[in-house]
Amino acid sequence: MASRISPTERQKRLGRELRKMRLAAGVSAQGAAGILRVDRSRLSNIEQGIRAISEERLRALADACTCQDQAFIAALARMTRPPERGWWERYRDSLPAGLLDIAELEAGALRMRTAHSVHIPGILQTSDHALAVFRVVVPALPEHEVALRLAHRVERQQVLEGAASPEYVGVIHEAALRMQFGGRKVARAQLDRLLALSEAPRITLRVIPFEAGAFPGAGQTVNYAEGPVPQLDTVQVDSTHGPEFLYGEQQLAKYRSHLDWMERIALPQGESRDFIHGIARRL
C-alpha cells in the first residue's frame, strides 16, 4: 500500500489507536513489526497514519495484544477499509485540510454535542452570517477562498438532514446570540434559522443566559463527536491556527464534564426557544 503525503485526521487516528493498543499490551515496536511482517520503519509509518494497514493485519495485532473488546476491534477494522469518497474531497488542495477533517468527523458521528460562547455553530449558520465571519479573518482571505469556504460550510449542514442524521445537542451562550455579525438584518435571519432548526426532531438547542454565571471552558468552542464506540469519540476545538482534534482519555473526560456542566445550567429547550425569539423580536 502506497504512502500518504498528508494523512487525514481519520487515518492518523487509526494509527495512534494501534500504537496505544500496542503500548498498553507491552508489545515492543520490534515485536509488533514481526507480528505484522513489516520492518520497523513501516510500522512507524502505520502508527503515524502515513501507511495503511489491512484488516487482516490489524486483527492479528489486536490478537497479539490480547485486546478483548470486539466492538472496538470491529470499529478499527472498518477504519482500515477505503472510505467512500465524501463530498468534502472536492475541496482537497483548495481549502485547509483541517476543514475537511471537521466535515469527515461530523459525517461519521453518531451524536454531536457542541458548545459556543461567542459564535453561532458553523453547522447552523446562515450563508450571510458565515460570509460576515469569513470577511473578518486576519490576514484577509482572497475572494475565491471566501467563496470556497462558504460553499463548504453550506454543504457541511447537510449532515443534519434526513432520517440518518446524527443527534445534535447544541449549547449556545447568550453572548453569541447577541453578536450582530453582518448587521441587524443578518443577525435576525440567523436567529430565525436557529428557531426553525430547533423544531427538527433530532436537534436540541439550549441557551445559557448571562445570569447563569460562570462555567468551565467559557471561552472555548467545543465540538464533541461520539464515535461507534466510546474509545473513538473525538473533541474538536478551534484555535487561531485552525482546528485541533483531541482524543486522549483524560481529554475526552474533561470535555464531557464541561458539556455536562453547561447543559445543567442551560435553559430547557422550550425556554431556550422563547429566549431566542425574544432577542430576535427586539432586533
N, C-alpha and C positions, 0 to 999 in steps of 0.2 A: 504494500500500500504506500502511495506516494506521501512525501512530507508536505505539511501545510506551512505556508509562509506566515500567515496570520490566522491562527485558530480562533474560532468563535468562543464566546463565553461558555456555551454548552459543551464544546469539545474540551476546553480547559477544565471544566468542572468534572467531567468524566475521568480525566487523567488524575486530578487531585484526589478524587474519591478512591481510585485504585491505590494511590500512594498511601492514603490514610489507612485503607484496609491492610495493606502490607505492613506498615509500621505497627499498627495495633496488634498484629499477629506475631510480631518479632521476626518477620521474614526479611533477610538482607536483600539488597539490590542484586547481588550476585546470585542469590538463591532464586529470586523472582525471575531473573533473566534466564536461568536454567529451566525453570518451570515453563516459561513461555517460548523457550528455544530461540532466544534472540540474544544479541550482545548487550552489554550494559549501556552503551550509547543509545541504542534503540529503545531500551526500557526507559531511559531518562526522557527521551522524546515522547514516548507514550504517556508518561506521567505529566508532561507539560502540555499535552494535547496537540503536539506537533505531528505525531504519527498516530494513525488509527490502530485499533485493536479489534480483532474478530470476537464474535460472541463466544466461540469455542474456547479461545484463549482466556477470555475474561472468566468464564465458568471454571476453567482449570485453575486459575489463580485464586478464585474465591474458595474452591475446594481445598487448595493447599493452605489457605489462610483460615480454614475451618469456620468460614462465615456461614451461620445457620439461618440467616434472615432471608428466606426465599423471596419475599416480596421485594426486598431491596435489591437482591441479585437480579431478579427479573426486570426491575426498573433500569438498572445499569445495562443489562443486556439489550434493552430497547434503545439505549443511547448509543450502542455500537453500530446500529443499523443506519444507513444513509437516510437522513430525514427527507421528507417531501420538500420540494423547493417552495419555501414560503414567499409570500408577496414581497417581503422586505428585501429579498435578494435582488430585486430590481434596482435597489439603491446602493448595492455594493460598489465600492470605489467612488461613489458620488457623495455620500454622507459619512460622518464618523461611524466607525464600527460599533461604538457603544450604543448608538441609537438603534441600530439593527438588533443588537443583543437584547435591548429592552423589549422590542416587538416580539422576538422569539421567546423570551421569558414569559410574556403575557399570553402568548398563543398556547404555551404548554401548561399554564397554571390551571389547577382545579378550583382554586379560590384565591381571591386577591383582597388584601387589606391595605388601605393607604391612609396616610395622614399628611395633611398640608396646612401650614400656618400662614403663608403669605400668598401662595399661588393656588389657583384652581387646578386640580389634577389635569395633566395634559390629555389624558384619555377622555376627559369630559369637556374639553374646551371647544368653544365655537371657533370657526375659522378666523373671524375678526379678532377675537381675543388672542388666539395663538399668533396671529400676524403682529399684533401690538407687542407681544412678548419678544418675538424674533427681531423686531426692529430696535430693541434696546440692548442688544448683545454688544459686548466690548471685547475685541475690536468689531466694528460693524461688519455684518455679513454681506457679501455681494448679492445682488438681486436674484440671480439664478439659484443660489443656495437657499435663500429665504423661500423661494417657490418650492424647492425640493423638500425642505423641512416641513412646510405647510402641508404638502401632499402626503408626506409620510405620516404626519400627525393625524390627518383625517383618516387614513387607511387603518391606523392603529385602533381607532374607535370601533371598527367592525367586530373586534373580538367580543364586545359586549352585546352583540346582536345574535338572535337565533336561539333555538332550543338548547344548543350545545354550549352556550356561553358559560363562562365560569361565574360563580357567585362573587359579587363585588360589594365590599363594605368600605365606604369612604368616610373619613372624618375630616371635616374642614373647619378651620378656625374662623371666627367672625372677621378677623383682620383680612383674610383672603377674600371674603365676600364683599368687603367694603372697598377693596382696591379697584380703582377705575381705570384699568388698562384699556386704552383706546377711547376713553371718554365715557360720558354718562350713557349714551345710547348703546354703545357696545357692552358696557357693564350690565345694563338692564337686560339685554338679549342673552347675556351669559347666565344671569340668574334665572331667567325664564327657561333656559335649556336645562339647568340643574333641576328645576321643579318638574319638568317633563320627564327627565331621566329617572327621577326618584320614584316615579309611578311604575317603572318596569319591575316585573316580578322578581328578578334576581339582582336588583341593585338596591342597596341601602345607603342613604346619605344621612349623616348626622353632623350636627353643628356644635362646636364648643364656643359658647359666648364669652365675651371679655370677662364677665363677672365670675366665671368658673375658676379663675385664678391660675396658679402655676401647675405645670405638668412636665414630666421628663421629656427631653428631646424637643423642647418647644420650638427651636429654630430649624429643625430638620424637615426635609421631605422624605417620607418613607414609603416604599412600595414592598410589601411582603407578599411573595408569591408562593403558594403552597403547591408542592410537587406531588407526584404519585405516591410517595412515601415521605414521612416527616424528615428523614435524613437528607432529602433532596429539596427541601424548602430553600428559598433564596430571598435575601433582602437586597433591594437596590436603593441606594441613596444618591442624591445629587451632590456634586461638588463643582467648584469653579473650573475644574479641569475635565469635567464630564462625569458620566455615571460610574459609580463604584458598586461592585457586586460582592456581597458578604454571605458566607455560609458556614462559618465555624459554629460549633455547638453553642458556645457561650454567646456569640454574637446573635444567633437566632433567638436564644432565650431572652436576651436583653431586649430585643426589639418586639418580641411577643409581649413582654411585660409593659413596654412603652405603650403599645397599641391597646392592651387591656385597660391600662390606666386611663387613656384618652377616651375609650369607649364608655368607661364607667362615668366619667364626668360630662360626656356629651349629652345633649338633649335627645329624647326619644325621636324616632323618625317623624311622627306626626307633628310634634312640636318644632322639629327642625324645618319641616316644610313651611310651617307658619312663620317661622323666624326669617327664612329666606324671602318669603313672599312680602313680609313687612319691609325688609330692606329694599327690595325691588320697587315696591309701591312708592317709596319716598325718593327714588331717583328721578 
